[in-house]
Amino acid sequence: MKNRKIILKCIIIRIMAIITSIRVWRLYLCLKIKGEVKKEFLFLL
C-alpha cells in the first residue's frame, strides 16, 4: 500500500509538471506572437 501511494504521488507530480510546462509554453508562445505582431505593427507605422 505504501509503495502504491508513493507511485501515485510521483505520477501526480509528473502530470502537474507536464501541465505547468504546457501552460508556460503557451504563455511564452503567446507573448512571442504578440511581440512579433507589435514589432510588425511598429514597423508599419
PDB file of N, CA, C, O and CB in Angstrom:
ATOM      1  N   MET A   1       0.829  -1.212   0.000  1.00  0.00           N
ATOM      2  CA  MET A   1       0.000   0.000   0.000  1.00  0.00           C
ATOM      3  C   MET A   1       0.859   1.256   0.000  1.00  0.00           C
ATOM      4  O   MET A   1       0.584   2.216  -0.720  1.00  0.00           O
ATOM      5  CB  MET A   1      -0.935   0.010   1.213  1.00  0.00           C
ATOM      6  N   LYS A   2       1.907   1.229   0.824  1.00  0.00           N
ATOM      7  CA  LYS A   2       2.749   2.424   0.925  1.00  0.00           C
ATOM      8  C   LYS A   2       3.426   2.733  -0.410  1.00  0.00           C
ATOM      9  O   LYS A   2       3.482   3.883  -0.844  1.00  0.00           O
ATOM     10  CB  LYS A   2       3.808   2.242   2.024  1.00  0.00           C
ATOM     11  N   ASN A   3       3.939   1.681  -1.050  1.00  0.00           N
ATOM     12  CA  ASN A   3       4.602   1.876  -2.340  1.00  0.00           C
ATOM     13  C   ASN A   3       3.643   2.447  -3.371  1.00  0.00           C
ATOM     14  O   ASN A   3       4.010   3.305  -4.174  1.00  0.00           O
ATOM     15  CB  ASN A   3       5.185   0.560  -2.845  1.00  0.00           C
ATOM     16  N   ARG A   4       2.415   1.960  -3.337  1.00  0.00           N
ATOM     17  CA  ARG A   4       1.407   2.414  -4.289  1.00  0.00           C
ATOM     18  C   ARG A   4       1.157   3.916  -4.114  1.00  0.00           C
ATOM     19  O   ARG A   4       1.030   4.648  -5.096  1.00  0.00           O
ATOM     20  CB  ARG A   4       0.090   1.620  -4.108  1.00  0.00           C
ATOM     21  N   LYS A   5       1.088   4.364  -2.862  1.00  0.00           N
ATOM     22  CA  LYS A   5       0.863   5.783  -2.581  1.00  0.00           C
ATOM     23  C   LYS A   5       2.009   6.619  -3.128  1.00  0.00           C
ATOM     24  O   LYS A   5       1.790   7.675  -3.721  1.00  0.00           O
ATOM     25  CB  LYS A   5       0.704   6.020  -1.069  1.00  0.00           C
ATOM     26  N   ILE A   6       3.229   6.145  -2.926  1.00  0.00           N
ATOM     27  CA  ILE A   6       4.410   6.873  -3.408  1.00  0.00           C
ATOM     28  C   ILE A   6       4.381   6.956  -4.933  1.00  0.00           C
ATOM     29  O   ILE A   6       4.642   8.014  -5.508  1.00  0.00           O
ATOM     30  CB  ILE A   6       5.721   6.184  -2.927  1.00  0.00           C
ATOM     31  N   ILE A   7       4.064   5.841  -5.583  1.00  0.00           N
ATOM     32  CA  ILE A   7       3.988   5.815  -7.053  1.00  0.00           C
ATOM     33  C   ILE A   7       2.913   6.780  -7.536  1.00  0.00           C
ATOM     34  O   ILE A   7       3.129   7.523  -8.494  1.00  0.00           O
ATOM     35  CB  ILE A   7       3.692   4.380  -7.567  1.00  0.00           C
ATOM     36  N   LEU A   8       1.753   6.772  -6.877  1.00  0.00           N
ATOM     37  CA  LEU A   8       0.663   7.677  -7.245  1.00  0.00           C
ATOM     38  C   LEU A   8       1.105   9.126  -7.123  1.00  0.00           C
ATOM     39  O   LEU A   8       0.833   9.947  -7.999  1.00  0.00           O
ATOM     40  CB  LEU A   8      -0.571   7.426  -6.367  1.00  0.00           C
ATOM     41  N   LYS A   9       1.794   9.431  -6.022  1.00  0.00           N
ATOM     42  CA  LYS A   9       2.286  10.798  -5.816  1.00  0.00           C
ATOM     43  C   LYS A   9       3.223  11.199  -6.938  1.00  0.00           C
ATOM     44  O   LYS A   9       3.130  12.306  -7.468  1.00  0.00           O
ATOM     45  CB  LYS A   9       3.002  10.923  -4.460  1.00  0.00           C
ATOM     46  N   CYS A  10       4.127  10.300  -7.301  1.00  0.00           N
ATOM     47  CA  CYS A  10       5.081  10.577  -8.381  1.00  0.00           C
ATOM     48  C   CYS A  10       4.351  10.855  -9.688  1.00  0.00           C
ATOM     49  O   CYS A  10       4.692  11.794 -10.408  1.00  0.00           O
ATOM     50  CB  CYS A  10       6.054   9.397  -8.560  1.00  0.00           C
ATOM     51  N   ILE A  11       3.350  10.042  -9.994  1.00  0.00           N
ATOM     52  CA  ILE A  11       2.578  10.207 -11.232  1.00  0.00           C
ATOM     53  C   ILE A  11       1.865  11.551 -11.221  1.00  0.00           C
ATOM     54  O   ILE A  11       1.882  12.272 -12.219  1.00  0.00           O
ATOM     55  CB  ILE A  11       1.556   9.055 -11.405  1.00  0.00           C
ATOM     56  N   ILE A  12       1.233  11.892 -10.092  1.00  0.00           N
ATOM     57  CA  ILE A  12       0.516  13.166  -9.989  1.00  0.00           C
ATOM     58  C   ILE A  12       1.480  14.330 -10.171  1.00  0.00           C
ATOM     59  O   ILE A  12       1.177  15.286 -10.884  1.00  0.00           O
ATOM     60  CB  ILE A  12      -0.208  13.279  -8.630  1.00  0.00           C
ATOM     61  N   ILE A  13       2.646  14.251  -9.524  1.00  0.00           N
ATOM     62  CA  ILE A  13       3.644  15.319  -9.649  1.00  0.00           C
ATOM     63  C   ILE A  13       4.081  15.458 -11.103  1.00  0.00           C
ATOM     64  O   ILE A  13       4.226  16.571 -11.609  1.00  0.00           O
ATOM     65  CB  ILE A  13       4.871  15.037  -8.742  1.00  0.00           C
ATOM     66  N   ARG A  14       4.289  14.336 -11.768  1.00  0.00           N
ATOM     67  CA  ARG A  14       4.696  14.370 -13.180  1.00  0.00           C
ATOM     68  C   ARG A  14       3.632  15.013 -14.050  1.00  0.00           C
ATOM     69  O   ARG A  14       3.938  15.848 -14.900  1.00  0.00           O
ATOM     70  CB  ARG A  14       4.991  12.960 -13.685  1.00  0.00           C
ATOM     71  N   ILE A  15       2.379  14.622 -13.836  1.00  0.00           N
ATOM     72  CA  ILE A  15       1.269  15.186 -14.617  1.00  0.00           C
ATOM     73  C   ILE A  15       1.185  16.690 -14.384  1.00  0.00           C
ATOM     74  O   ILE A  15       1.013  17.458 -15.331  1.00  0.00           O
ATOM     75  CB  ILE A  15      -0.078  14.505 -14.242  1.00  0.00           C
ATOM     76  N   MET A  16       1.306  17.114 -13.121  1.00  0.00           N
ATOM     77  CA  MET A  16       1.264  18.538 -12.787  1.00  0.00           C
ATOM     78  C   MET A  16       2.398  19.275 -13.485  1.00  0.00           C
ATOM     79  O   MET A  16       2.205  20.372 -14.010  1.00  0.00           O
ATOM     80  CB  MET A  16       1.349  18.744 -11.261  1.00  0.00           C
ATOM     81  N   ALA A  17       3.580  18.668 -13.488  1.00  0.00           N
ATOM     82  CA  ALA A  17       4.741  19.284 -14.126  1.00  0.00           C
ATOM     83  C   ALA A  17       4.503  19.451 -15.625  1.00  0.00           C
ATOM     84  O   ALA A  17       4.837  20.488 -16.199  1.00  0.00           O
ATOM     85  CB  ALA A  17       6.005  18.441 -13.877  1.00  0.00           C
ATOM     86  N   ILE A  18       3.926  18.433 -16.254  1.00  0.00           N
ATOM     87  CA  ILE A  18       3.637  18.496 -17.691  1.00  0.00           C
ATOM     88  C   ILE A  18       2.625  19.598 -17.972  1.00  0.00           C
ATOM     89  O   ILE A  18       2.804  20.386 -18.900  1.00  0.00           O
ATOM     90  CB  ILE A  18       3.109  17.136 -18.208  1.00  0.00           C
ATOM     91  N   ILE A  19       1.554  19.654 -17.167  1.00  0.00           N
ATOM     92  CA  ILE A  19       0.525  20.684 -17.355  1.00  0.00           C
ATOM     93  C   ILE A  19       1.140  22.070 -17.196  1.00  0.00           C
ATOM     94  O   ILE A  19       0.873  22.971 -17.991  1.00  0.00           O
ATOM     95  CB  ILE A  19      -0.638  20.492 -16.349  1.00  0.00           C
ATOM     96  N   THR A  20       1.967  22.233 -16.159  1.00  0.00           N
ATOM     97  CA  THR A  20       2.607  23.525 -15.905  1.00  0.00           C
ATOM     98  C   THR A  20       3.503  23.915 -17.072  1.00  0.00           C
ATOM     99  O   THR A  20       3.476  25.061 -17.518  1.00  0.00           O
ATOM    100  CB  THR A  20       3.422  23.480 -14.601  1.00  0.00           C
ATOM    101  N   SER A  21       4.299  22.966 -17.570  1.00  0.00           N
ATOM    102  CA  SER A  21       5.203  23.283 -18.675  1.00  0.00           C
ATOM    103  C   SER A  21       4.417  23.647 -19.932  1.00  0.00           C
ATOM    104  O   SER A  21       4.835  24.521 -20.691  1.00  0.00           O
ATOM    105  CB  SER A  21       6.137  22.098 -18.961  1.00  0.00           C
ATOM    106  N   ILE A  22       3.282  22.985 -20.157  1.00  0.00           N
ATOM    107  CA  ILE A  22       2.446  23.312 -21.320  1.00  0.00           C
ATOM    108  C   ILE A  22       1.913  24.733 -21.184  1.00  0.00           C
ATOM    109  O   ILE A  22       1.900  25.495 -22.150  1.00  0.00           O
ATOM    110  CB  ILE A  22       1.270  22.303 -21.463  1.00  0.00           C
ATOM    111  N   ARG A  23       1.466  25.086 -19.956  1.00  0.00           N
ATOM    112  CA  ARG A  23       0.950  26.439 -19.725  1.00  0.00           C
ATOM    113  C   ARG A  23       2.035  27.470 -19.951  1.00  0.00           C
ATOM    114  O   ARG A  23       1.799  28.510 -20.567  1.00  0.00           O
ATOM    115  CB  ARG A  23       0.387  26.571 -18.307  1.00  0.00           C
ATOM    116  N   VAL A  24       3.231  27.179 -19.448  1.00  0.00           N
ATOM    117  CA  VAL A  24       4.355  28.105 -19.608  1.00  0.00           C
ATOM    118  C   VAL A  24       4.667  28.274 -21.088  1.00  0.00           C
ATOM    119  O   VAL A  24       4.884  29.393 -21.553  1.00  0.00           O
ATOM    120  CB  VAL A  24       5.608  27.599 -18.843  1.00  0.00           C
ATOM    121  N   TRP A  25       4.691  27.165 -21.834  1.00  0.00           N
ATOM    122  CA  TRP A  25       4.964  27.219 -23.272  1.00  0.00           C
ATOM    123  C   TRP A  25       3.921  28.052 -23.998  1.00  0.00           C
ATOM    124  O   TRP A  25       4.250  28.871 -24.857  1.00  0.00           O
ATOM    125  CB  TRP A  25       5.008  25.810 -23.861  1.00  0.00           C
ATOM    126  N   ARG A  26       2.642  27.834 -23.640  1.00  0.00           N
ATOM    127  CA  ARG A  26       1.549  28.581 -24.268  1.00  0.00           C
ATOM    128  C   ARG A  26       1.729  30.068 -24.036  1.00  0.00           C
ATOM    129  O   ARG A  26       1.605  30.878 -24.954  1.00  0.00           O
ATOM    130  CB  ARG A  26       0.187  28.120 -23.725  1.00  0.00           C
ATOM    131  N   LEU A  27       2.027  30.415 -22.776  1.00  0.00           N
ATOM    132  CA  LEU A  27       2.212  31.814 -22.411  1.00  0.00           C
ATOM    133  C   LEU A  27       3.384  32.395 -23.193  1.00  0.00           C
ATOM    134  O   LEU A  27       3.302  33.499 -23.730  1.00  0.00           O
ATOM    135  CB  LEU A  27       2.445  31.959 -20.888  1.00  0.00           C
ATOM    136  N   TYR A  28       4.484  31.631 -23.249  1.00  0.00           N
ATOM    137  CA  TYR A  28       5.679  32.078 -23.964  1.00  0.00           C
ATOM    138  C   TYR A  28       5.372  32.300 -25.443  1.00  0.00           C
ATOM    139  O   TYR A  28       5.756  33.322 -26.012  1.00  0.00           O
ATOM    140  CB  TYR A  28       6.817  31.054 -23.805  1.00  0.00           C
ATOM    141  N   LEU A  29       4.688  31.352 -26.059  1.00  0.00           N
ATOM    142  CA  LEU A  29       4.350  31.476 -27.480  1.00  0.00           C
ATOM    143  C   LEU A  29       3.415  32.655 -27.713  1.00  0.00           C
ATOM    144  O   LEU A  29       3.562  33.393 -28.687  1.00  0.00           O
ATOM    145  CB  LEU A  29       3.703  30.181 -27.997  1.00  0.00           C
ATOM    146  N   CYS A  30       2.440  32.827 -26.801  1.00  0.00           N
ATOM    147  CA  CYS A  30       1.502  33.947 -26.902  1.00  0.00           C
ATOM    148  C   CYS A  30       2.264  35.264 -26.867  1.00  0.00           C
ATOM    149  O   CYS A  30       2.042  36.145 -27.698  1.00  0.00           O
ATOM    150  CB  CYS A  30       0.457  33.897 -25.761  1.00  0.00           C
ATOM    151  N   LEU A  31       3.161  35.389 -25.900  1.00  0.00           N
ATOM    152  CA  LEU A  31       3.938  36.621 -25.749  1.00  0.00           C
ATOM    153  C   LEU A  31       4.833  36.829 -26.963  1.00  0.00           C
ATOM    154  O   LEU A  31       4.998  37.952 -27.440  1.00  0.00           O
ATOM    155  CB  LEU A  31       4.785  36.581 -24.458  1.00  0.00           C
ATOM    156  N   LYS A  32       5.406  35.743 -27.457  1.00  0.00           N
ATOM    157  CA  LYS A  32       6.285  35.827 -28.617  1.00  0.00           C
ATOM    158  C   LYS A  32       5.498  36.326 -29.826  1.00  0.00           C
ATOM    159  O   LYS A  32       5.951  37.218 -30.544  1.00  0.00           O
ATOM    160  CB  LYS A  32       6.932  34.452 -28.917  1.00  0.00           C
ATOM    161  N   ILE A  33       4.321  35.749 -30.047  1.00  0.00           N
ATOM    162  CA  ILE A  33       3.477  36.150 -31.175  1.00  0.00           C
ATOM    163  C   ILE A  33       3.075  37.617 -31.020  1.00  0.00           C
ATOM    164  O   ILE A  33       3.150  38.389 -31.976  1.00  0.00           O
ATOM    165  CB  ILE A  33       2.214  35.244 -31.270  1.00  0.00           C
ATOM    166  N   LYS A  34       2.645  38.000 -29.806  1.00  0.00           N
ATOM    167  CA  LYS A  34       2.251  39.386 -29.552  1.00  0.00           C
ATOM    168  C   LYS A  34       3.422  40.317 -29.797  1.00  0.00           C
ATOM    169  O   LYS A  34       3.262  41.388 -30.382  1.00  0.00           O
ATOM    170  CB  LYS A  34       1.728  39.554 -28.117  1.00  0.00           C
ATOM    171  N   GLY A  35       4.609  39.905 -29.344  1.00  0.00           N
ATOM    172  CA  GLY A  35       5.816  40.703 -29.524  1.00  0.00           C
ATOM    173  C   GLY A  35       6.128  40.896 -31.003  1.00  0.00           C
ATOM    174  O   GLY A  35       6.472  41.997 -31.433  1.00  0.00           O
ATOM    175  N   GLU A  36       6.007  39.819 -31.779  1.00  0.00           N
ATOM    176  CA  GLU A  36       6.292  39.891 -33.214  1.00  0.00           C
ATOM    177  C   GLU A  36       5.259  40.760 -33.913  1.00  0.00           C
ATOM    178  O   GLU A  36       5.591  41.532 -34.813  1.00  0.00           O
ATOM    179  CB  GLU A  36       6.316  38.483 -33.838  1.00  0.00           C
ATOM    180  N   VAL A  37       4.004  40.630 -33.495  1.00  0.00           N
ATOM    181  CA  VAL A  37       2.937  41.437 -34.088  1.00  0.00           C
ATOM    182  C   VAL A  37       3.210  42.907 -33.795  1.00  0.00           C
ATOM    183  O   VAL A  37       3.075  43.762 -34.671  1.00  0.00           O
ATOM    184  CB  VAL A  37       1.538  41.014 -33.541  1.00  0.00           C
ATOM    185  N   LYS A  38       3.598  43.194 -32.545  1.00  0.00           N
ATOM    186  CA  LYS A  38       3.910  44.572 -32.154  1.00  0.00           C
ATOM    187  C   LYS A  38       5.048  45.115 -33.005  1.00  0.00           C
ATOM    188  O   LYS A  38       4.984  46.244 -33.492  1.00  0.00           O
ATOM    189  CB  LYS A  38       4.280  44.647 -30.656  1.00  0.00           C
ATOM    190  N   LYS A  39       6.087  44.310 -33.182  1.00  0.00           N
ATOM    191  CA  LYS A  39       7.235  44.734 -33.993  1.00  0.00           C
ATOM    192  C   LYS A  39       6.787  45.080 -35.408  1.00  0.00           C
ATOM    193  O   LYS A  39       7.166  46.121 -35.943  1.00  0.00           O
ATOM    194  CB  LYS A  39       8.317  43.630 -34.030  1.00  0.00           C
ATOM    195  N   GLU A  40       5.989  44.217 -36.010  1.00  0.00           N
ATOM    196  CA  GLU A  40       5.498  44.452 -37.374  1.00  0.00           C
ATOM    197  C   GLU A  40       4.624  45.692 -37.420  1.00  0.00           C
ATOM    198  O   GLU A  40       4.699  46.486 -38.358  1.00  0.00           O
ATOM    199  CB  GLU A  40       4.713  43.234 -37.889  1.00  0.00           C
ATOM    200  N   PHE A  41       3.793  45.850 -36.394  1.00  0.00           N
ATOM    201  CA  PHE A  41       2.886  46.994 -36.327  1.00  0.00           C
ATOM    202  C   PHE A  41       3.696  48.285 -36.236  1.00  0.00           C
ATOM    203  O   PHE A  41       3.397  49.266 -36.917  1.00  0.00           O
ATOM    204  CB  PHE A  41       1.922  46.865 -35.116  1.00  0.00           C
ATOM    205  N   LEU A  42       4.726  48.274 -35.383  1.00  0.00           N
ATOM    206  CA  LEU A  42       5.582  49.455 -35.232  1.00  0.00           C
ATOM    207  C   LEU A  42       6.322  49.727 -36.538  1.00  0.00           C
ATOM    208  O   LEU A  42       6.528  50.877 -36.926  1.00  0.00           O
ATOM    209  CB  LEU A  42       6.591  49.262 -34.065  1.00  0.00           C
ATOM    210  N   PHE A  43       6.717  48.645 -37.207  1.00  0.00           N
ATOM    211  CA  PHE A  43       7.436  48.794 -38.473  1.00  0.00           C
ATOM    212  C   PHE A  43       6.525  49.427 -39.527  1.00  0.00           C
ATOM    213  O   PHE A  43       6.971  50.245 -40.331  1.00  0.00           O
ATOM    214  CB  PHE A  43       7.960  47.422 -38.966  1.00  0.00           C
ATOM    215  N   LEU A  44       5.243  49.041 -39.517  1.00  0.00           N
ATOM    216  CA  LEU A  44       4.277  49.598 -40.467  1.00  0.00           C
ATOM    217  C   LEU A  44       4.040  51.083 -40.199  1.00  0.00           C
ATOM    218  O   LEU A  44       3.841  51.862 -41.132  1.00  0.00           O
ATOM    219  CB  LEU A  44       2.947  48.830 -40.393  1.00  0.00           C
ATOM    220  N   LEU A  45       4.061  51.474 -38.922  1.00  0.00           N
ATOM    221  CA  LEU A  45       3.858  52.880 -38.563  1.00  0.00           C
ATOM    222  C   LEU A  45       5.080  53.663 -39.006  1.00  0.00           C
ATOM    223  O   LEU A  45       5.140  54.877 -38.808  1.00  0.00           O
ATOM    224  CB  LEU A  45       3.609  53.051 -37.026  1.00  0.00           C
TER     225      LEU A  45
END
